[in-house]
Amino acid sequence: MRLTFLGGGGFRTPLVHAALAGDPGLVSEVALYDTDPVRVDVVRSVLRQLPGGPRVRVADGLDDALRGTDFVFSAVRVGGTAGRVGDERTPLAEGVLGQETVGAGGVLYALRSVPVAVRVAERVRAVAPDAWVINFTNPAGMVTEAMSAVLGGRVIGICDSPVGLVRRAARAAGADPDAVGYDYTGLNHLGWLRTLTAPGGAGGPGRDLLPGLLADEEALAGFEEGRLFGARWLSALGALPNEYLHYYYFRRETLAAVRDAEETRGEFLDRQQSAFFARAAEQPDRALELWRRARLEREETYMAEARAASGGWQRDTCDLEGGGYEGVALALMRSLARDEPARLILNVRNRGTLPALDDEAVIETVCEVDARGARPLPSAGLDAAELGLVLQVKAVERATIEAALTGCRRAALRALALHPLVDSPAVADRVLTRAGF
């Protein structure tokens, strides 16, 4: 099997390559494609210093990367980290949150990402029509939906946030993370864990551990989402939200923390990654060592503004290790390539899972995966408050996709002004003007 890595000069590429080394029979060759030759050369140096893993080549153009491939892993950052800096700073200048996938910043990023992703999908359809596309390009839900209009069910979006939530919750409840059942539904970075089920004896029905966990303040204080949202709010909510919902539920506190910070997340990543790639280009023999050091710092500072807004605390050691992003990707590839059934939380077309949305809307939910693809499993659904938020954000996503593909400013204004984190159409209009749209 062959894997094509679009955005092959991306910082996270070595995580996937290292995971592939643990399953040497899955992929025989990785083709890296990136528009930045310096970055892709640095990443190739890192991969050469990793033990094991498949053969690596740098592709000469997009079609060369795609031709004959079985899997396309799309992790493209259109505009680079400098683009993210603008996506976050432009809304902040108008007093609203700008974040890579959430709020006005997510809309601005999607306006750049979606057209590129659709062009990629068209080339996949032309050059490698039987390939599976695994999308991690952000905003992952919007990009996957736009690509699915070209590729149908052969594009599947992945995210490491939901699996991290399930595993942390299971450990906090005293259960084996690999044995629990779960119901998780929503959109990318906008989902809720509604049940967490321990296996039943003799094949009988399992017991839902979530109510007990939500009532246990000490247990909630022991993991990331419990500390982010607080026991009082989680008890009232009756579900465990994805960590990114902190931006919605605690928008005032998070906005204040972002404004008080010396630099935005985008500015930190732009500074850190620029320094890493420059240094590793000068010292290719130390590329792996430098990458590992930068990766640890990156993970330690993940969602720092949300943690600052919820009292300030350090991430747990287990959350700094690998197994999230690359683990989901590898599990998905195994199921598709080997016809090994698995249950994974993925971004796929709705197909009736949430009746309030049409079948083509991409949602993030529990799926059954095998060689035929990923199919959403029946869900307990969402309560009115959660469903209302999902419907509003889906309207934002649809308007953003329209604006990105047509250049229609009215659609872009509708997308920004309807977003729950943008409090005025006038602000939305000024943000678009500042962004040059």
Helices and strands as residue ranges (DSSP letters): E 2-6, H 13-21, E 29-33, H 37-49, E 55-58, H 62-66, E 71-74, H 80-92, H 103-127, E 132-135, H 140-151, G 152-154, E 155-157, H 161-172, E 181-187, E 190-198, G 201-203, E 207-208, H 210-214, H 217-220, H 224-229, H 231-237, E 240-241, G 243-245, H 246-249, H 251-260, H 265-282, G 284-286, H 287-300, H 304-309, G 317-319, H 325-338, E 342-349, E 362-370, E 373-376, H 384-406, H 409-418, H 425-434
